[in-house]
Each structure stands twice: as structure tokens, then as C-alpha cells.
Amino acid sequence: MVNDLLVWLVAAVKAEETLAALQGRVYPDAAPEGAKNPCLIYQFVGDDAEALLDAGAATRGTLAFQVRIYASSRAQANGLREAFRVRFQGMEPISIGGGWKIEGSAWADLADSYEAATRDYGALGVVEFHLAR
């Protein structure tokens, strides 16, 4: 479930016109040394999979990802976070591969940061995807 969603999410972010300023700079966990801004970092932060009484694969679940966008200005970081939110919040059902379908999504936990050492402005949010087979 997680891998199918990650493959879809990274491809969707890279293809989204409103996020073109990222120029494909989408990374798991941390940006590589020397990465340019703006860039998007994502981390898996939790799941709420269907409880199963017998052995077998989950058929429903909610997966949450923290997304942090780094940019050279507060305006650009917040603008890209808003573009991400508009694209991925409240999604209509869509098949994402591996037999999974996103049934809906939600957005929460906004925060801003500034890293003085690198002069990077961060704009954080958490997106939840509700999935079913």
C-alpha cells in the first residue's frame, strides 16, 4: 500500500504544473547535499490500516505523509505549499496502481520554519490519503 502510493505521489507532484518550480526536486527524508531550492521533502508519518481478524492483506487504510517545501523566500515556500494543498486535498476517487484507489484525502498540521545556517524557508503540511482496494 505504502509503496504504491509513494510511486503515484512522487509522479503526481513532478507532473503537476502548479509545482513546476520544483523542477523535479522531490526527495524522501532529506534533500541531498547541494540540492537547490525550491525542493520538496516527504516522509511517511503514519497509517491507520484496517484491523484484520485473519491473515491477509489490508484492503483499506489511511496513510499520512509529512511534506516540507524548502525555498529561498517565505512567499515561495508558502505559495508552493498552497499549490500542493490545492492539488491533493479533498481528492476525488482515483486509481493509483497496485489495485489501490484513493477514496479521499485531507490536509492538516501546517507549520513554517527557517533554517539560518542554510537560509532556507520551510513550509510544512501533512496530507492523509484514504485508500481502498
KOLLUM-111086 format. One record per residue (C-alpha): x, y, z. Coordinates in nm, 3 decimals. Layout:
N
<site u="X" v="Y" w="Z"/>
...
END
This chain:
133
<site u="0.000" v="0.000" w="0.000"/>
<site u="0.273" v="0.248" w="0.101"/>
<site u="0.498" v="0.181" w="-0.199"/>
<site u="0.212" v="0.205" w="-0.450"/>
<site u="0.104" v="0.538" w="-0.302"/>
<site u="0.461" v="0.675" w="-0.293"/>
<site u="0.525" v="0.591" w="-0.658"/>
<site u="0.199" v="0.762" w="-0.754"/>
<site u="0.253" v="1.065" w="-0.526"/>
<site u="0.607" v="1.141" w="-0.646"/>
<site u="0.500" v="1.110" w="-1.011"/>
<site u="0.192" v="1.329" w="-0.948"/>
<site u="0.400" v="1.601" w="-0.779"/>
<site u="0.655" v="1.602" w="-1.062"/>
<site u="0.378" v="1.623" w="-1.325"/>
<site u="0.175" v="1.895" w="-1.152"/>
<site u="0.202" v="2.223" w="-1.345"/>
<site u="0.143" v="2.439" w="-1.036"/>
<site u="0.450" v="2.277" w="-0.877"/>
<site u="0.674" v="2.320" w="-1.183"/>
<site u="0.909" v="2.548" w="-0.987"/>
<site u="1.030" v="2.236" w="-0.803"/>
<site u="1.179" v="2.114" w="-1.135"/>
<site u="1.150" v="1.753" w="-1.019"/>
<site u="1.337" v="1.812" w="-0.692"/>
<site u="1.128" v="1.573" w="-0.479"/>
<site u="1.318" v="1.373" w="-0.218"/>
<site u="1.246" v="1.124" w="0.061"/>
<site u="1.360" v="1.219" w="0.414"/>
<site u="1.618" v="1.489" w="0.332"/>
<site u="1.750" v="1.680" w="0.035"/>
<site u="2.084" v="1.557" w="-0.099"/>
<site u="2.392" v="1.765" w="-0.028"/>
<site u="2.396" v="2.069" w="-0.257"/>
<site u="2.029" v="2.040" w="-0.363"/>
<site u="1.885" v="2.364" w="-0.498"/>
<site u="1.570" v="2.538" w="-0.381"/>
<site u="1.286" v="2.506" w="-0.414"/>
<site u="1.256" v="2.139" w="-0.328"/>
<site u="1.003" v="1.911" w="-0.163"/>
<site u="1.089" v="1.657" w="0.107"/>
<site u="0.840" v="1.388" w="0.206"/>
<site u="0.828" v="1.141" w="0.493"/>
<site u="0.582" v="0.868" w="0.581"/>
<site u="0.445" v="0.960" w="0.925"/>
<site u="0.177" v="0.702" w="0.993"/>
<site u="-0.102" v="0.476" w="0.892"/>
<site u="-0.438" v="0.362" w="1.012"/>
<site u="-0.487" v="0.033" w="0.830"/>
<site u="-0.799" v="-0.177" w="0.858"/>
<site u="-0.786" v="-0.414" w="1.156"/>
<site u="-0.781" v="-0.775" w="1.041"/>
<site u="-0.906" v="-1.076" w="1.234"/>
<site u="-0.749" v="-1.328" w="1.000"/>
<site u="-0.432" v="-1.343" w="0.797"/>
<site u="-0.436" v="-1.147" w="0.476"/>
<site u="-0.352" v="-0.816" w="0.323"/>
<site u="-0.522" v="-0.494" w="0.429"/>
<site u="-0.795" v="-0.374" w="0.194"/>
<site u="-0.845" v="-0.025" w="0.342"/>
<site u="-0.632" v="0.229" w="0.518"/>
<site u="-0.523" v="0.586" w="0.568"/>
<site u="-0.162" v="0.681" w="0.504"/>
<site u="-0.015" v="1.013" w="0.616"/>
<site u="0.286" v="1.190" w="0.469"/>
<site u="0.462" v="1.496" w="0.602"/>
<site u="0.558" v="1.732" w="0.322"/>
<site u="0.809" v="2.013" w="0.370"/>
<site u="0.885" v="2.254" w="0.091"/>
<site u="1.210" v="2.449" w="0.111"/>
<site u="1.258" v="2.771" w="-0.080"/>
<site u="1.472" v="3.083" w="-0.076"/>
<site u="1.183" v="3.303" w="0.040"/>
<site u="0.884" v="3.268" w="0.271"/>
<site u="0.650" v="3.371" w="-0.011"/>
<site u="0.774" v="3.099" w="-0.245"/>
<site u="0.772" v="2.825" w="0.023"/>
<site u="0.418" v="2.911" w="0.131"/>
<site u="0.298" v="2.951" w="-0.229"/>
<site u="0.424" v="2.607" w="-0.326"/>
<site u="0.274" v="2.453" w="-0.012"/>
<site u="-0.061" v="2.609" w="-0.106"/>
<site u="-0.032" v="2.473" w="-0.461"/>
<site u="0.036" v="2.127" w="-0.315"/>
<site u="-0.265" v="2.158" w="-0.083"/>
<site u="-0.497" v="2.265" w="-0.364"/>
<site u="-0.383" v="1.970" w="-0.578"/>
<site u="-0.400" v="1.696" w="-0.314"/>
<site u="-0.663" v="1.800" w="-0.056"/>
<site u="-1.017" v="1.665" w="-0.097"/>
<site u="-0.935" v="1.444" w="-0.393"/>
<site u="-1.199" v="1.264" w="-0.592"/>
<site u="-1.157" v="0.885" w="-0.618"/>
<site u="-0.866" v="0.787" w="-0.843"/>
<site u="-0.684" v="0.459" w="-0.913"/>
<site u="-0.314" v="0.477" w="-0.829"/>
<site u="-0.187" v="0.132" w="-0.927"/>
<site u="-0.132" v="-0.193" w="-0.744"/>
<site u="-0.508" v="-0.236" w="-0.720"/>
<site u="-0.538" v="0.066" w="-0.488"/>
<site u="-0.773" v="0.362" w="-0.518"/>
<site u="-0.757" v="0.690" w="-0.331"/>
<site u="-1.108" v="0.747" w="-0.196"/>
<site u="-1.034" v="1.088" w="-0.048"/>
<site u="-0.767" v="1.298" w="0.118"/>
<site u="-0.723" v="1.557" w="0.393"/>
<site u="-0.464" v="1.823" w="0.479"/>
<site u="-0.352" v="1.938" w="0.825"/>
<site u="-0.073" v="2.037" w="1.062"/>
<site u="0.066" v="2.343" w="0.886"/>
<site u="0.389" v="2.491" w="1.020"/>
<site u="0.663" v="2.723" w="0.898"/>
<site u="1.035" v="2.706" w="0.969"/>
<site u="1.355" v="2.892" w="0.891"/>
<site u="1.700" v="2.735" w="0.890"/>
<site u="1.950" v="3.012" w="0.949"/>
<site u="2.257" v="2.805" w="0.858"/>
<site u="2.130" v="2.740" w="0.506"/>
<site u="1.891" v="3.039" w="0.480"/>
<site u="1.610" v="2.804" w="0.381"/>
<site u="1.246" v="2.880" w="0.444"/>
<site u="1.038" v="2.570" w="0.514"/>
<site u="0.663" v="2.526" w="0.471"/>
<site u="0.525" v="2.205" w="0.624"/>
<site u="0.196" v="2.020" w="0.598"/>
<site u="0.062" v="1.669" w="0.647"/>
<site u="-0.152" v="1.505" w="0.381"/>
<site u="-0.361" v="1.196" w="0.452"/>
<site u="-0.477" v="0.964" w="0.176"/>
<site u="-0.773" v="0.733" w="0.237"/>
<site u="-0.723" v="0.415" w="0.031"/>
<site u="-0.920" v="0.104" w="-0.058"/>
<site u="-0.877" v="-0.199" w="-0.281"/>
END
